[in-house]
Amino acid sequence: MSDNPLKPLDDGQVEDVAGGYLFNAYDLETGPWRLEKPYEVIDDNGDVFERFASHVDAKKFAQQNGYSTDWLNWPQLQKLRETGNPY
């Protein structure tokens, strides 16, 4: 066991950490954007960060902005919002 204290991550390491998820809200939502932009980038709290018309665009945005490209289903999104962890 090391006697070294924990050290915070530097900026370069933090940039590589992925958070958030992707979600397809097409079958769940009734808002006017549902047909136009059903693919959502979800933050770590389960809130919608951005919506897209294409799942490819949502995934590309997630990759370029440090979000995970893991897709959640509705029960997982609900669990994320309730507990902070979708699994």
Secondary structure as UniProt FT lines:
FT   HELIX           11..15
FT   STRAND          21..24
FT   TURN            26..28
FT   TURN            32..36
FT   STRAND          39..42
FT   TURN            44..45
FT   STRAND          48..52
FT   HELIX           55..64
FT   TURN            65..66
FT   STRAND          71..72
FT   HELIX           74..83
//
